[in-house]
Amino acid sequence: MTLTDAQIGRNLRGVRERLAGSDPDDLALRMRLRGWHWDAATVESVEDGARPLLRSEADDLVGILGYSDGFLTAETDAEHEADITDQMVRRAEGHVRRATEWWQEVADRYRISGLTPPIDIDTVVAEAHRAHRDPDAALGVPLSDDSTTHMADWANRPERPVHPLDTIEAGAVWTDEQIAMQLDHDLREASDAVRYATVQLLRVSADG
């Protein structure tokens, strides 16, 4: 099968939109910074197959986008889609790995402090699978049960309550209660990161 300008253009659009997350103006700017007289119309013309992509331009494009020229030279839409999906799965796996490492770091801090994490990572992952199965489900518990006060009304109060962790002075020794509160906050953030990364991995794996 012969590679066409139209196929190269579709391949470029797929990498730009789905992997690099760049718009035509941004990609054109980055090409101009490398000496090419590109604007958004140039990007769109190449992606539409109306303007051939030069080999020398492709060298800079792959450097800008962060992916090899193999992503631009896939000969069919099916091959290109497989390349994109594989890369998205790899990226999602990396996000899950980093989020899991973060969660374990927080759990270790619990144990060093003589405390037990209130949730285990298996439960967090199971919640992510549930969120993937039922995208409309609301999981977790909100930090505040105040669902009647508007944010503007709260912010316009002459004196707003200060969060306990915001009252700690630099160099002060933390109380056990403050340590536990900070750990709970960090675990919540890490758990959210694991849930989100896991859902994203499940999504891209299902799409593939």
C-alpha positions as CSV (number, residue, x, y, z in Angstrom):
1,M,0.0,0.0,0.0
2,T,1.3,3.5,-0.9
3,L,1.5,6.2,1.8
4,T,-0.4,9.3,0.7
5,D,-0.4,12.9,1.8
6,A,-4.0,12.5,3.0
7,Q,-3.0,9.6,5.3
8,I,0.0,11.5,6.6
9,G,-2.3,14.4,7.3
10,R,-4.8,12.3,9.2
11,N,-1.9,10.7,11.1
12,L,-0.6,14.1,12.1
13,R,-4.0,15.3,13.3
14,G,-4.4,12.2,15.4
15,V,-1.0,12.6,17.1
16,R,-1.6,16.4,17.6
17,E,-5.0,16.1,19.0
18,R,-5.0,12.8,20.9
19,L,-1.4,12.5,22.1
20,A,0.1,16.0,22.1
21,G,-3.1,17.9,23.1
22,S,-2.0,20.7,20.8
23,D,-4.2,23.0,18.7
24,P,-3.2,24.2,15.2
25,D,-2.1,27.7,16.5
26,D,0.2,26.1,19.1
27,L,1.8,23.7,16.7
28,A,2.3,26.4,14.1
29,L,4.0,28.6,16.8
30,R,6.4,25.8,17.8
31,M,7.2,25.2,14.1
32,R,7.9,28.9,13.6
33,L,10.3,28.8,16.6
34,R,12.2,26.2,14.7
35,G,12.4,28.4,11.6
36,W,9.4,27.3,9.6
37,H,7.0,29.8,8.1
38,W,3.9,27.9,9.5
39,D,0.6,29.3,10.7
40,A,-2.6,27.5,11.7
41,A,-3.7,27.4,8.1
42,T,-0.5,25.5,7.2
43,V,-1.2,22.9,9.9
44,E,-4.8,22.4,8.7
45,S,-3.7,22.2,5.1
46,V,-1.2,19.5,5.9
47,E,-3.7,17.6,8.0
48,D,-6.3,17.8,5.2
49,G,-3.8,16.3,2.8
50,A,-3.9,19.4,0.6
51,R,-0.3,20.3,1.3
52,P,2.5,17.7,1.3
53,L,4.6,17.4,4.4
54,L,8.3,17.8,3.7
55,R,10.7,15.3,5.2
56,S,12.7,18.1,6.9
57,E,9.5,19.5,8.4
58,A,8.6,16.1,9.7
59,D,12.0,15.9,11.5
60,D,11.1,18.9,13.5
61,L,7.4,17.9,13.9
62,V,8.2,14.6,15.6
63,G,10.6,16.5,18.0
64,I,7.9,19.0,18.9
65,L,5.2,16.4,19.3
66,G,7.4,14.0,21.2
67,Y,6.7,10.9,19.1
68,S,8.6,9.1,16.4
69,D,8.0,9.5,12.7
70,G,6.4,6.0,12.8
71,F,3.3,7.7,14.0
72,L,3.2,9.9,10.9
73,T,3.9,7.1,8.4
74,A,1.3,4.5,9.4
75,E,-0.2,3.4,6.0
76,T,-3.8,2.9,7.1
77,D,-6.2,4.4,9.5
78,A,-6.4,1.0,11.3
79,E,-2.6,0.9,11.8
80,H,-2.6,4.5,13.0
81,E,-5.5,3.9,15.4
82,A,-3.6,0.9,16.8
83,D,-0.5,3.0,17.3
84,I,-2.5,5.8,19.0
85,T,-4.3,3.4,21.3
86,D,-1.2,1.5,22.3
87,Q,0.5,4.8,23.2
88,M,-2.6,6.0,25.2
89,V,-2.6,2.7,27.1
90,R,1.1,3.0,27.9
91,R,0.6,6.6,29.1
92,A,-2.4,5.6,31.2
93,E,-0.4,2.7,32.7
94,G,2.3,5.2,33.7
95,H,-0.3,7.5,35.4
96,V,-1.6,4.5,37.4
97,R,1.9,3.5,38.4
98,R,2.8,7.0,39.6
99,A,-0.5,7.5,41.4
100,T,-0.1,4.1,43.1
101,E,3.4,5.0,44.2
102,W,2.1,8.3,45.7
103,W,-0.7,6.4,47.5
104,Q,1.9,4.0,49.0
105,E,4.1,6.9,50.1
106,V,1.2,8.4,52.0
107,A,0.3,5.0,53.5
108,D,3.9,4.6,54.7
109,R,3.7,8.0,56.4
110,Y,0.6,6.7,58.3
111,R,2.5,3.7,59.5
112,I,5.5,5.8,60.5
113,S,3.1,8.0,62.6
114,G,1.7,4.9,64.2
115,L,-1.6,5.2,62.4
116,T,-3.6,3.0,60.0
117,P,-4.8,4.3,56.7
118,P,-8.7,4.4,56.8
119,I,-8.9,2.8,53.4
120,D,-6.7,0.2,51.5
121,I,-5.6,0.6,47.9
122,D,-7.6,-2.5,46.8
123,T,-10.8,-0.7,47.8
124,V,-9.7,2.5,46.0
125,V,-9.1,0.5,42.8
126,A,-12.4,-1.3,43.2
127,E,-14.1,2.0,43.4
128,A,-12.5,3.1,40.2
129,H,-13.8,0.0,38.5
130,R,-17.3,0.8,39.8
131,A,-16.9,4.4,38.5
132,H,-16.0,3.0,35.1
133,R,-19.0,0.6,35.0
134,D,-21.4,3.4,36.2
135,P,-20.1,6.7,34.9
136,D,-23.0,8.6,36.6
137,A,-22.3,7.2,40.1
138,A,-21.0,9.7,42.7
139,L,-18.4,8.0,44.8
140,G,-16.7,9.1,48.0
141,V,-17.8,11.5,50.7
142,P,-17.6,15.3,50.2
143,L,-15.3,17.2,52.6
144,S,-18.2,19.4,53.8
145,D,-21.8,18.7,54.5
146,D,-22.7,22.3,53.9
147,S,-24.8,22.1,50.8
148,T,-27.0,25.2,51.5
149,T,-24.6,28.1,51.7
150,H,-23.6,29.7,48.5
151,M,-19.9,30.2,48.0
152,A,-20.3,34.0,47.4
153,D,-22.2,34.3,50.8
154,W,-19.5,32.3,52.6
155,A,-16.7,34.3,51.0
156,N,-18.3,37.7,51.8
157,R,-18.6,37.0,55.6
158,P,-16.5,39.5,57.6
159,E,-14.8,36.6,59.4
160,R,-14.5,33.2,57.9
161,P,-13.5,30.1,59.9
162,V,-9.8,29.3,59.4
163,H,-8.8,25.8,58.5
164,P,-6.9,24.2,61.4
165,L,-3.9,23.4,59.2
166,D,-3.6,27.1,58.2
167,T,-3.0,28.1,61.8
168,I,0.3,26.2,62.1
169,E,3.2,28.5,62.5
170,A,6.5,27.9,60.7
171,G,8.8,25.7,62.8
172,A,6.0,24.7,65.2
173,V,5.7,21.1,66.4
174,W,2.6,19.6,65.0
175,T,0.0,17.9,67.3
176,D,-1.1,14.4,66.7
177,E,-4.5,15.7,65.5
178,Q,-2.9,18.0,63.0
179,I,-0.7,15.2,61.7
180,A,-3.7,12.9,61.3
181,M,-5.6,15.7,59.5
182,Q,-2.8,16.3,57.0
183,L,-2.4,12.5,56.4
184,D,-6.2,12.2,55.8
185,H,-6.0,15.1,53.3
186,D,-3.0,13.6,51.5
187,L,-4.6,10.2,51.3
188,R,-7.8,11.6,49.9
189,E,-5.8,13.3,47.1
190,A,-3.7,10.2,46.4
191,S,-6.8,8.0,46.4
192,D,-8.5,10.4,43.9
193,A,-5.4,10.2,41.7
194,V,-5.5,6.4,41.7
195,R,-9.2,6.3,41.0
196,Y,-8.9,8.8,38.1
197,A,-5.9,7.2,36.6
198,T,-7.5,3.7,36.8
199,V,-10.7,4.9,35.2
200,Q,-8.7,6.5,32.4
201,L,-6.8,3.3,31.8
202,L,-10.0,1.3,31.8
203,R,-11.4,3.7,29.2
204,V,-8.5,3.6,26.8
205,S,-8.2,-0.1,27.1
206,A,-11.9,-0.6,26.3
207,D,-11.6,1.8,23.3
208,G,-8.7,-0.3,22.0
